[in-house]
Amino acid sequence: MDDEAHIRLLIEQTLEELEDEGVEILTTENGEEALEMIRAEKPNLVFLDVMLPKMNGFDVCQRVKHELGMRDVYVVMLTAKGQEFDKQRGEEVGANIYMTKPFDPDELLARARTALGL
């Protein structure tokens, strides 16, 4: 299992309990799929890895917020520990917050609840 799949699984498992509160969890394997899914499903909250295959998280966020005009989508950028996260770039593309991997599952869940108003 590659790192991306492992992180995806960890996020899914962490957010699973939100499904009991009516939250639907959707996952994709790369930036292009993420963009298509966001365009089609119009989610309230998106976790985007900066280092996504095919299209990186910054580019996906830029398109969602600026080209598609979906400014209400709450975007959490995920970045690897030690990887230099470009805060300015994150702000330019419209990311709401960012978290470093490995993240604390309780913090991830708390941020999701806050973003979703639960």
N, CA and C of each residue as an Amber inpcrd file, in Angstrom:
protein
   354
   0.8610000  -1.1830000   0.0000000   0.0000000   0.0000000   0.0000000
   0.9030000   1.2420000   0.0000000   0.6820000   2.1240000  -0.9400000
   1.5280000   3.3250000  -0.9920000   1.1010000   4.3270000   0.0810000
   1.9210000   5.3330000   0.2520000   1.6850000   6.3260000   1.2950000
   0.3330000   7.0170000   1.1150000   0.0010000   7.3610000  -0.1400000
  -1.2690000   8.0550000  -0.3890000  -2.4540000   7.1880000   0.0270000
  -2.4040000   5.8990000  -0.3470000  -3.4990000   4.9880000  -0.0110000
  -3.6110000   4.8400000   1.5050000  -2.4630000   4.7700000   2.1670000
  -2.4340000   4.6440000   3.6290000  -3.0700000   5.8730000   4.2850000
  -2.6990000   7.0550000   3.8170000  -3.2500000   8.3030000   4.3640000
  -4.7550000   8.3890000   4.0930000  -5.1630000   8.0170000   2.8700000
  -6.5880000   8.0260000   2.5140000  -7.3800000   7.1420000   3.4630000
  -6.8470000   5.9400000   3.7020000  -7.5110000   4.9870000   4.5870000
  -7.6110000   5.5480000   6.0050000  -6.5370000   6.1560000   6.4770000
  -6.5100000   6.7400000   7.8140000  -7.5540000   7.8570000   7.9370000
  -7.6520000   8.6950000   6.9280000  -8.6520000   9.7720000   6.9420000
 -10.0620000   9.1840000   6.9390000 -10.2820000   8.1840000   6.0640000
 -11.6050000   7.5450000   6.0100000 -11.9870000   6.9540000   7.3550000
 -11.0500000   6.2280000   7.9800000 -11.3300000   5.6020000   9.2710000
 -11.5950000   6.6550000  10.3410000 -10.8440000   7.7510000  10.2880000
 -11.0030000   8.8250000  11.2730000 -12.3670000   9.4990000  11.1430000
 -12.7940000   9.7100000   9.9030000 -14.0370000  10.4540000   9.6680000
 -15.2740000   9.5560000   9.6260000 -15.0440000   8.2320000   9.6980000
 -16.1370000   7.2690000   9.5890000 -17.3120000   7.5690000  10.5190000
 -16.9910000   7.9830000  11.7450000 -18.0740000   8.2070000  12.7020000
 -18.9830000   9.3580000  12.2900000 -18.5100000  10.2360000  11.4100000
 -19.3560000  11.3300000  10.9350000 -20.4730000  10.8140000  10.0300000
 -20.2650000   9.6040000   9.4720000 -21.3010000   9.0310000   8.6100000
 -22.5910000   8.7940000   9.3860000 -22.4540000   8.5370000  10.6960000
 -23.6400000   8.3640000  11.5490000 -24.4270000   9.6670000  11.6770000
 -23.7500000  10.7800000  11.3650000 -24.4020000  12.0870000  11.4560000
 -24.8000000  12.6010000  10.0690000 -24.8370000  11.6750000   9.1030000
 -25.3130000  12.0220000   7.7740000 -24.2610000  12.5570000   6.8240000
 -22.9940000  12.4410000   7.1900000 -21.9190000  12.9200000   6.3300000
 -21.5260000  11.8160000   5.3540000 -21.4460000  12.1530000   4.0790000
 -21.0080000  11.1940000   3.0620000 -19.5290000  11.4210000   2.7970000
 -18.7510000  10.3410000   2.7970000 -17.3090000  10.4400000   2.5780000
 -16.9660000   9.8860000   1.2020000 -16.3240000  10.7100000   0.3910000
 -15.9230000  10.3210000  -0.9640000 -14.4110000  10.4450000  -1.0680000
 -13.7740000   9.5090000  -1.7650000 -12.3170000   9.5950000  -1.9280000
 -11.9450000   9.4410000  -3.3970000 -10.8130000   9.9930000  -3.7470000
 -10.2790000   9.8610000  -5.1000000  -8.7860000   9.5580000  -4.9890000
  -8.2020000   9.1340000  -6.1010000  -6.8050000   8.7210000  -6.0780000
  -5.8330000   9.7470000  -6.6270000  -6.3440000  10.7770000  -7.2890000
  -5.4270000  11.7870000  -7.8310000  -6.1410000  13.1300000  -7.9630000
  -5.3620000  14.1460000  -8.3160000  -5.8970000  15.4970000  -8.3900000
  -6.9700000  15.6920000  -9.4500000  -6.8010000  15.0490000 -10.5980000
  -7.7990000  15.1980000 -11.6670000  -9.1410000  14.6260000 -11.2220000
  -9.1040000  13.4280000 -10.6010000 -10.3350000  12.8150000 -10.1050000
 -10.9530000  13.6860000  -9.0110000 -10.1010000  14.2390000  -8.1660000
 -10.5920000  15.0950000  -7.0800000 -11.3470000  16.2960000  -7.6500000
 -10.7610000  16.9340000  -8.6500000 -11.3900000  18.1040000  -9.2560000
 -12.7530000  17.7450000  -9.8570000 -12.8020000  16.6250000 -10.5770000
 -14.0680000  16.1820000 -11.1840000 -15.1150000  15.8850000 -10.1170000
 -14.6930000  15.1990000  -9.0560000 -15.6170000  14.8410000  -7.9900000
 -16.1310000  16.0870000  -7.2730000 -15.2450000  17.0360000  -7.0170000
 -15.6520000  18.2750000  -6.3490000 -16.6350000  19.0420000  -7.2300000
 -16.3470000  19.0930000  -8.5250000 -17.2380000  19.7870000  -9.4590000
 -18.6250000  19.1370000  -9.4570000 -18.6530000  17.8140000  -9.4570000
 -19.9260000  17.0850000  -9.5510000 -20.6950000  17.0510000  -8.2280000
 -19.9930000  16.8240000  -7.1440000 -20.6560000  16.5850000  -5.8560000
 -20.8070000  17.8260000  -4.9770000 -20.0300000  18.8740000  -5.2670000
 -20.0630000  20.1070000  -4.4780000 -20.0040000  19.8450000  -2.9680000
 -18.9130000  19.2440000  -2.4980000 -18.8100000  18.9270000  -1.0710000
 -18.6150000  20.1770000  -0.2180000 -18.8900000  20.0560000   1.0690000
 -18.6930000  21.1670000   2.0040000 -17.2490000  21.2470000   2.4730000
 -16.5940000  20.0780000   2.5140000 -15.2560000  19.9740000   3.0720000
 -14.4020000  19.0700000   2.2030000 -13.1650000  19.5020000   1.9430000
 -12.2360000  18.7120000   1.1370000 -10.8760000  18.6700000   1.8150000
 -10.3240000  17.4680000   1.9280000  -8.9370000  17.3070000   2.3770000
  -8.1180000  17.0580000   1.1280000  -7.1420000  17.9130000   0.8550000
  -6.3120000  17.7930000  -0.3420000  -4.8530000  17.6320000   0.0450000
  -4.2350000  16.5750000  -0.4620000  -2.8030000  16.4200000  -0.2370000
  -2.0840000  17.3380000  -1.2190000  -1.0710000  18.0400000  -0.7370000
  -0.3000000  18.9190000  -1.6120000   0.3160000  18.1070000  -2.7610000
   0.8040000  16.9060000  -2.4510000   1.5110000  16.0910000  -3.4380000
   0.6250000  15.0480000  -4.1120000  -0.4800000  15.4470000  -4.6700000
  -1.3510000  14.5090000  -5.3810000  -0.7860000  14.1780000  -6.7540000
  -0.9590000  12.9220000  -7.2160000  -0.5570000  12.6100000  -8.5850000
  -1.4670000  13.3080000  -9.6080000  -0.9600000  13.4970000 -10.7930000
  -1.6640000  14.0920000 -11.9550000  -1.9400000  15.5880000 -11.8500000
  -2.3730000  16.0540000 -10.6880000  -2.5840000  17.4960000 -10.4840000
  -2.4100000  17.7330000  -8.9950000  -1.4950000  18.6170000  -8.6000000
  -1.2410000  18.7680000  -7.1630000  -2.3790000  19.4950000  -6.4420000
  -2.3270000  19.4090000  -5.1170000  -3.3870000  19.9850000  -4.2950000
  -3.5780000  21.4790000  -4.4770000  -2.4640000  22.1920000  -4.6770000
  -2.5700000  23.6390000  -4.9080000  -3.3950000  23.9250000  -6.1640000
  -3.0960000  23.1910000  -7.2410000  -3.7900000  23.4230000  -8.5040000
  -5.2730000  23.0640000  -8.4010000  -5.5650000  21.9670000  -7.7020000
  -6.9660000  21.5780000  -7.5140000  -7.6950000  22.6850000  -6.7370000
  -7.0950000  23.1450000  -5.6600000  -7.7090000  24.1830000  -4.8300000
  -7.9190000  25.4720000  -5.6330000  -6.9100000  25.8550000  -6.3900000
  -6.9870000  27.0510000  -7.2390000  -8.1930000  26.9670000  -8.1760000
  -8.3460000  25.8250000  -8.8290000  -9.4590000  25.6650000  -9.7770000
 -10.8080000  25.6690000  -9.0860000 -10.8890000  24.9680000  -7.9590000
 -12.1490000  24.8980000  -7.2170000 -12.5720000  26.2900000  -6.7590000
 -11.6640000  27.0080000  -6.1230000 -12.0060000  28.2960000  -5.5150000
 -12.1370000  29.4240000  -6.5260000 -11.2680000  29.4350000  -7.5380000
 -11.2310000  30.5740000  -8.4460000 -11.9170000  30.3130000  -9.7880000
 -11.5670000  29.2050000 -10.4580000 -12.1820000  28.9560000 -11.7660000
 -13.6250000  28.5140000 -11.6390000 -13.8930000  27.6090000 -10.6590000
 -15.2680000  27.1380000 -10.4860000 -16.0680000  28.0660000  -9.5600000
 -15.3710000  28.9720000  -8.8850000 -16.0390000  29.9220000  -7.9940000
 -16.6840000  29.2860000  -6.7770000 -16.1960000  28.1150000  -6.3860000
 -16.7700000  27.3960000  -5.2450000 -16.0430000  27.8140000  -3.9660000
 -16.2330000  29.0600000  -3.5890000 -15.4970000  29.6130000  -2.4430000
 -15.9860000  29.0740000  -1.0990000 -17.1880000  28.5000000  -1.0720000
 -17.7280000  27.9750000   0.1870000 -17.1580000  26.6140000   0.5540000
 -16.4920000  25.9570000  -0.3870000 -15.8910000  24.6560000  -0.0750000
 -14.7220000  24.8890000   0.8810000 -14.7600000  24.2220000   2.0290000
 -13.7060000  24.3800000   3.0430000 -12.5790000  23.4180000   2.6840000
 -11.4100000  23.9480000   2.3800000 -10.2840000  23.1260000   1.9310000
  -9.1880000  23.0460000   2.9900000  -8.8680000  21.8040000   3.3570000
  -7.7640000  21.5330000   4.2730000  -6.6370000  20.9210000   3.4460000
  -5.5100000  21.5950000   3.3980000  -4.3450000  21.0790000   2.6730000
  -3.5270000  20.2100000   3.6160000  -3.1200000  19.0460000   3.1280000
  -2.2890000  18.1280000   3.9080000  -0.8820000  18.1420000   3.3430000
   0.0830000  18.3290000   4.2060000   1.4650000  18.4030000   3.7620000
   2.3320000  17.5060000   4.6410000   3.3430000  16.8900000   4.0370000
   4.2180000  15.9880000   4.7930000   5.0810000  16.7750000   5.7640000
   5.3290000  16.1780000   6.9160000   6.1790000  16.8000000   7.9190000
   7.5480000  17.0300000   7.3020000   8.0940000  18.2220000   7.4810000
   9.4020000  18.5180000   6.9180000   9.3310000  19.0370000   5.4900000
   8.1970000  18.8090000   4.8410000   8.0190000  19.3190000   3.4770000
   7.7010000  20.8040000   3.6370000   8.3890000  21.6420000   2.9260000
   8.1700000  23.0760000   3.0840000   6.8210000  23.4490000   2.4840000
   5.8840000  23.7790000   3.3400000   4.5690000  24.1810000   2.8420000
   4.6080000  25.6610000   2.5260000   4.2270000  25.9810000   1.3370000
   4.2300000  27.3630000   0.9000000   2.9360000  28.0350000   1.3590000
   3.0050000  28.6600000   2.5320000   1.8030000  29.2910000   3.1040000
   1.2200000  30.3430000   2.1690000   2.1050000  31.1120000   1.5440000
   1.6280000  32.1580000   0.6390000   0.8740000  31.5410000  -0.5340000
   1.4350000  30.4810000  -1.0950000   0.7660000  29.7890000  -2.2090000
  -0.5840000  29.2290000  -1.7410000  -0.5870000  28.6860000  -0.5280000
  -1.8380000  28.1590000   0.0310000  -2.8990000  29.2360000   0.1490000
  -2.4820000  30.4070000   0.5970000  -3.4250000  31.5280000   0.7140000
  -3.8900000  31.9980000  -0.6580000  -2.9520000  32.0520000  -1.6100000
  -3.3010000  32.5010000  -2.9640000  -4.3520000  31.6040000  -3.6110000
  -4.2190000  30.2970000  -3.4250000  -5.1630000  29.3780000  -4.0630000
  -6.4680000  29.2550000  -3.2840000  -6.4760000  29.7710000  -2.0410000
  -7.7190000  29.7990000  -1.2700000  -7.8890000  28.6980000  -0.2420000
  -6.8030000  27.9950000   0.1050000  -6.9100000  26.9570000   1.1390000
  -7.3220000  27.6010000   2.4610000  -8.1860000  26.9270000   3.1970000
  -8.6490000  27.4760000   4.4710000  -7.6260000  27.2430000   5.5830000
  -7.1480000  26.0220000   5.6930000  -6.1270000  25.6960000   6.6810000
  -5.2340000  24.6020000   6.1060000  -4.1420000  24.3080000   6.7960000
  -3.3460000  23.1600000   6.4050000  -2.9240000  22.3870000   7.6360000
  -2.7170000  21.0920000   7.4480000  -2.2860000  20.2120000   8.5230000
  -1.0910000  19.4200000   8.0270000  -0.1670000  19.0900000   8.9430000
   0.9780000  18.2830000   8.5390000   0.7210000  16.8140000   8.8410000
   1.2110000  15.9590000   7.9340000   1.1540000  14.5180000   8.1480000
   2.4390000  14.1220000   8.8590000   2.4540000  13.1510000   9.7420000
   1.2450000  12.4420000  10.1910000   0.4290000  13.3460000  11.1190000
  -0.8840000  13.3020000  10.9630000  -1.7390000  14.1740000  11.7650000
  -2.3580000  13.3800000  12.9100000  -2.8250000  14.1150000  13.9000000
  -3.5240000  13.5330000  15.0280000  -4.9750000  13.3040000  14.5930000
  -5.4360000  12.0390000  14.5870000  -6.8120000  11.7580000  14.1440000
  -7.8720000  12.5780000  14.8860000  -7.6530000  12.8030000  16.2020000
  -8.6330000  13.5930000  16.9610000  -8.7010000  15.0340000  16.4610000
  -7.5450000  15.5790000  16.0860000  -7.5090000  16.9470000  15.5700000
  -8.1930000  17.0140000  14.2050000  -7.9380000  15.9850000  13.3710000
  -8.5650000  15.9170000  12.0470000 -10.0860000  15.8890000  12.1990000
 -10.5610000  15.0550000  13.1010000 -12.0030000  14.9270000  13.3280000
 -12.5800000  16.2330000  13.8520000 -11.8710000  16.8690000  14.7820000
 -12.3400000  18.1400000  15.3480000 -12.4330000  19.2100000  14.2640000
 -11.4280000  19.2680000  13.3980000 -11.4490000  20.2640000  12.3180000
 -12.5950000  19.9860000  11.3470000 -12.8320000  18.7130000  11.0620000
 -13.9290000  18.3470000  10.1660000 -15.2690000  18.7640000  10.7750000
 -15.4390000  18.4630000  12.0600000 -16.6930000  18.8420000  12.7390000
 -16.9120000  20.3480000  12.6970000 -15.8560000  21.1090000  12.9670000
 -15.9490000  22.5690000  12.9560000 -16.3230000  23.0630000  11.5680000
 -15.6150000  22.5590000  10.5520000 -15.8690000  22.9980000   9.1690000
 -17.2800000  22.6620000   8.7200000 -17.8140000  21.5420000   9.2030000
 -19.1390000  21.0980000   8.7890000 -20.2430000  21.6100000   9.7130000
 -19.8380000  22.3080000  10.7670000 -20.8200000  22.8480000  11.6900000
 -21.5380000  21.7840000  12.5030000 -20.8250000  20.7120000  12.8620000
 -21.4320000  19.6100000  13.6300000 -21.1530000  19.7720000  15.1160000
